[in-house]
Amino acid sequence: MAQAGFPDENLRSALREMAAEAAPEVIEQARRRATARAQQLIEDLLVQELLSAAAQPAAAAPAAAAQPQAPVSPVAEASAEDAGEAPTGELWWTYCVLREADAQRAAEDLEGIESHTLVEVVCDGELAALISPVPRAEYGDERLRAHLEDLAWVERAARRHEDVLEAALAQATIVPLRLCTLFRDREGVRRLLREHCEALVQGLTRVDGCVEWGVKVFSDPRAPTGGDPPAPEGAKGRGATYLLRRQHERALAEKAGEVRARCVEVIHQRVAALARACTANPPQRPEIHGREQSMLLNGAYLVERGRTPELQSVVQGLEEEWAPLGFAIELTGPWPPYNFVSGAAGVMS
């Protein structure tokens, strides 16, 4: 006699088989979810550390480190504040490094991060940096830390920083510097150029005549991928029908995964063929990229300026090729070459 809840021995047998078959998938899904959760926790901790580091841009680095020695002393700032004194004077916000021969042209008529200030040039040998003054009272250590907790302030500062970089990029090859790179005086900027001259020159040489482009690929999981496995035909018994349906769903998922992998491979290879260098960054989460689809590729490509029309044509062709299968391609740029000069003197963010 069948047990309560299992009136059909065939169904019970089918469920037992299904459970045995599905167990590895359940374990794998749990592993993926645990991995994703761990990644999110690590990212959250990293964001906190990055904000903390950005809030102390002037902390002196050990002599043996590859970081530039930041000239603003948080200890001195704290002492002034502890004494009830408002910090006075200026600091120098530093945007990028470029060749001395290009600097004056790149800086012409550029407004700095603070309204009504102009970008200036500081030179040392064959190198130069673009800088502009900011009030110490607003950009000293403690005040800057408060600003960095204000997302609106950070967004505004980042946008103005990028405006200067993009204007300079239109005129010259640059090594962009991290947001909130601050120096006490012009001599501190010259020291950066002098002490890290070799690495900075190498960085400029690596990206000379090029700009960075981003290619992002998105997938709509609901869209057909083409060539889907046929649906299962009718089977005797509810248990057998359920198993066939599950097998069909797995076959569809495997096929979709193969198509997504092929899409990413084809797009990356075709764009990389036009680039001097390329790299694939981790895909962004939807709350960052703002789309409903999943991001499959977050590629960065260092492309010679003269090949921009060719790049745009290739990406357009790829979009036409893959859009019917539910894929979207986004070309962004041109950008300063952040992904290709990160080793230059350790001064990149």
C-alpha positions in Angstrom: 0.0 0.0 0.0 1.3 3.4 -0.9 2.4 5.7 1.9 0.4 8.9 2.6 1.5 11.6 0.2 2.9 9.1 -2.3 -0.1 7.4 -3.9 1.9 6.5 -7.0 5.0 4.3 -6.6 6.0 5.4 -10.1 6.0 9.0 -9.1 8.0 8.3 -5.9 10.5 6.4 -8.0 10.7 9.3 -10.5 11.2 11.8 -7.7 14.0 9.8 -6.2 15.7 9.7 -9.5 15.1 13.4 -10.0 16.6 14.2 -6.6 19.7 12.1 -7.2 20.1 13.8 -10.6 19.4 17.3 -9.3 21.6 17.1 -6.2 24.9 18.2 -8.0 23.1 21.1 -9.6 21.7 22.2 -6.2 25.1 22.0 -4.7 26.6 24.0 -7.6 24.0 26.7 -7.3 24.6 27.0 -3.6 28.3 27.3 -4.3 27.8 30.0 -6.8 25.5 31.9 -4.4 28.0 31.6 -1.6 30.8 32.8 -4.0 28.7 35.8 -5.1 27.9 36.7 -1.5 31.6 36.5 -0.5 32.5 38.7 -3.5 30.0 41.3 -2.4 31.3 41.3 1.1 34.9 41.7 -0.2 33.8 44.5 -2.5 32.1 46.3 0.3 35.2 46.1 2.5 37.3 47.2 -0.5 35.1 50.3 -1.0 35.6 51.2 2.6 39.3 50.9 2.3 39.4 52.9 -0.9 37.4 55.7 0.6 39.7 55.6 3.6 42.8 55.7 1.4 41.4 58.5 -0.7 40.6 60.5 2.4 44.3 60.4 3.3 46.0 61.3 0.0 48.7 63.1 1.7 49.9 60.4 4.1 53.7 59.9 3.6 54.6 56.5 2.1 57.5 54.4 3.3 60.7 55.2 1.5 60.9 51.8 -0.1 57.4 51.9 -1.5 56.6 52.7 -5.1 53.9 55.3 -4.1 54.7 59.0 -4.5 55.4 60.8 -1.3 52.3 62.9 -0.6 53.3 66.3 0.8 50.3 67.3 2.9 50.7 66.1 6.5 47.5 65.0 8.2 49.3 65.4 11.5 49.9 69.1 10.8 46.3 69.5 9.7 45.0 67.8 12.9 47.3 70.0 15.0 45.9 73.2 13.5 42.4 72.0 14.0 43.0 70.8 17.5 44.3 74.3 18.3 41.1 75.8 16.9 42.9 77.3 13.9 41.3 77.2 10.4 43.8 75.8 7.8 44.8 78.6 5.4 46.5 78.8 2.1 46.3 76.5 -0.9 46.9 72.9 -2.0 47.4 71.8 -5.5 45.0 69.3 -7.1 47.0 67.3 -9.7 45.2 65.9 -12.7 47.7 64.1 -14.9 51.3 63.8 -16.2 52.3 64.5 -19.8 55.3 65.5 -21.8 56.6 69.0 -21.3 56.3 69.8 -25.0 52.6 69.2 -24.9 51.7 70.7 -21.6 51.0 74.4 -22.4 48.7 73.5 -25.3 46.8 70.9 -23.2 46.3 73.3 -20.3 45.1 76.3 -22.4 41.9 77.8 -21.0 41.0 74.9 -18.8 39.0 75.6 -15.6 40.1 73.7 -12.5 38.1 71.6 -10.1 37.3 74.8 -8.2 35.2 77.4 -10.1 37.1 80.4 -11.4 40.5 78.7 -11.2 42.6 77.9 -14.1 44.7 74.8 -14.8 48.4 75.5 -14.6 51.6 73.6 -15.7 54.5 72.5 -13.5 57.5 71.1 -15.3 60.6 69.0 -14.4 62.8 67.9 -17.2 60.9 66.3 -20.1 57.8 65.8 -17.9 55.0 68.1 -16.8 51.9 67.9 -14.7 48.6 69.8 -14.9 47.5 71.3 -11.6 45.1 73.8 -10.1 44.8 75.5 -6.7 42.2 74.5 -4.1 41.6 76.0 -0.7 43.3 74.1 2.1 40.3 74.9 4.4 38.1 72.7 2.1 40.6 70.1 0.9 42.7 69.5 4.0 42.7 66.1 5.5 39.8 66.2 7.9 37.6 68.3 5.6 38.4 66.1 2.6 37.4 63.0 4.6 34.0 64.6 5.2 33.6 65.5 1.5 34.3 61.9 0.5 31.3 60.7 2.6 29.1 63.0 0.4 28.3 61.1 -2.8 27.1 64.3 -4.5 30.4 66.0 -3.8 32.4 63.0 -5.0 30.3 62.8 -8.2 30.8 66.5 -8.9 34.6 66.4 -8.1 35.0 63.3 -10.3 33.1 64.9 -13.2 35.3 68.0 -13.1 38.4 66.0 -12.8 37.4 64.0 -15.8 36.6 67.1 -17.8 40.2 68.3 -17.4 41.5 64.9 -18.3 39.4 64.6 -21.4 40.3 68.1 -22.6 44.0 67.3 -22.1 43.6 63.9 -23.8 42.3 65.7 -26.9 45.6 67.5 -27.2 48.2 65.1 -25.8 49.1 61.7 -24.4 48.6 61.6 -20.7 49.0 59.5 -17.6 45.9 60.3 -15.6 46.3 60.5 -11.8 43.9 59.4 -9.1 41.1 61.6 -7.8 42.2 63.7 -4.9 45.9 63.7 -5.7 47.0 66.7 -3.6 50.3 68.5 -2.9 51.2 71.2 -0.5 53.2 73.2 -3.1 54.5 73.1 -6.7 57.8 71.6 -5.5 56.0 68.5 -4.3 54.6 68.1 -7.8 58.1 68.5 -9.3 59.4 65.9 -6.8 56.7 63.4 -8.1 57.9 64.0 -11.7 61.6 63.8 -10.8 61.5 60.7 -8.5 59.2 58.7 -10.7 60.4 60.0 -14.1 61.4 56.6 -15.5 58.0 54.9 -14.7 56.0 57.9 -15.9 58.0 58.1 -19.2 57.4 54.3 -19.7 53.7 54.9 -19.1 53.5 57.7 -21.6 55.4 55.6 -24.2 53.1 52.6 -23.7 49.9 54.7 -24.5 51.4 57.2 -26.9 49.0 58.1 -29.7 46.2 55.9 -28.2 43.0 56.3 -26.2 41.1 53.8 -24.2 37.7 52.5 -25.3 35.3 50.4 -23.3 33.2 47.6 -24.8 30.5 46.1 -22.7 28.3 43.2 -23.7 24.9 42.5 -22.1 22.6 39.5 -22.4 18.8 39.2 -22.0 18.3 35.8 -20.5 14.7 35.7 -21.9 15.7 36.1 -25.5 16.1 33.1 -27.8 19.6 32.0 -28.5 18.9 30.1 -31.7 19.2 26.4 -32.4 17.5 25.6 -29.1 17.1 21.8 -28.3 13.6 20.5 -29.2 11.0 20.3 -26.6 10.4 16.8 -25.1 7.6 14.7 -26.5 4.9 13.4 -24.3 5.8 10.6 -21.8 3.8 8.2 -19.7 3.3 9.2 -16.1 3.6 12.6 -14.4 7.0 11.8 -12.9 8.5 10.9 -16.3 7.0 14.0 -17.9 8.5 16.2 -15.1 11.9 14.7 -15.6 11.8 15.2 -19.3 10.8 18.8 -18.8 13.7 19.4 -16.4 16.2 17.8 -18.8 14.9 20.1 -21.5 15.4 23.1 -19.3 18.9 22.1 -18.5 19.6 21.6 -22.2 18.3 25.0 -22.9 20.5 26.5 -20.1 23.6 24.8 -21.4 22.9 25.9 -24.9 22.4 29.5 -23.8 25.6 29.4 -21.8 27.5 28.1 -24.9 26.1 30.9 -27.0 26.9 33.6 -24.4 30.5 32.3 -24.1 30.8 32.3 -27.9 29.4 35.9 -28.1 32.0 37.2 -25.6 34.8 35.4 -27.3 34.0 36.6 -30.8 33.4 40.2 -29.7 36.6 40.4 -27.6 38.8 38.9 -30.3 37.5 41.2 -33.0 37.9 44.3 -31.0 41.3 43.2 -29.5 42.5 42.7 -33.1 42.3 46.5 -33.5 44.0 47.4 -30.2 47.5 47.8 -29.1 46.6 46.3 -25.7 43.4 45.0 -24.0 42.1 43.8 -20.7 38.8 42.3 -19.4 37.7 43.8 -16.1 35.1 42.1 -13.9 31.6 42.6 -15.1 29.6 45.2 -13.2 26.5 44.6 -11.2 23.1 45.9 -12.5 22.9 48.6 -9.8 26.1 50.0 -11.3 25.6 49.7 -15.1 21.9 50.5 -14.8 20.5 47.9 -17.2 18.1 45.0 -16.7 20.3 42.6 -18.6 23.4 40.8 -17.3 26.8 42.1 -18.2 29.0 39.5 -19.8 32.0 41.5 -20.9 33.6 44.6 -19.5 36.5 45.0 -21.8 39.0 47.9 -22.1 41.0 48.4 -25.3 43.9 50.7 -26.0 43.4 51.9 -29.6 45.3 54.2 -31.8 43.5 57.5 -32.4 43.5 57.0 -36.1 41.6 53.6 -35.9 38.6 55.1 -34.1 36.3 54.9 -37.3 37.4 51.3 -37.9 36.6 50.4 -34.3 33.2 52.0 -34.4 32.4 50.2 -37.7 33.5 46.8 -36.2 31.3 47.3 -33.1 28.3 48.3 -35.2 28.7 45.2 -37.3 29.0 43.0 -34.1 25.8 44.7 -32.7 23.9 43.8 -35.9 25.2 40.2 -35.7 24.4 39.5 -32.1 21.3 41.7 -31.4 18.8 39.1 -32.8 20.1 36.6 -30.2 19.4 39.0 -27.3 22.8 40.6 -26.9 23.5 44.3 -26.6 26.9 45.9 -27.1 27.9 49.3 -25.7 30.9 51.2 -26.9 32.2 53.9 -24.5 35.0 56.4 -24.7 37.4 57.7 -25.6 38.8 57.7 -22.1 42.1 58.5 -20.5 44.1 55.2 -20.5 43.4 54.3 -16.9 43.6 50.5 -17.5 47.0 50.7 -19.3 49.1 53.0 -17.1 48.2 51.7 -13.6 51.8 50.7 -13.0 53.2 54.2 -13.7 54.8 55.2 -10.4 52.0 53.7 -8.4 50.1 56.9 -8.6 47.0 55.6 -10.3 43.8 54.9 -8.4 
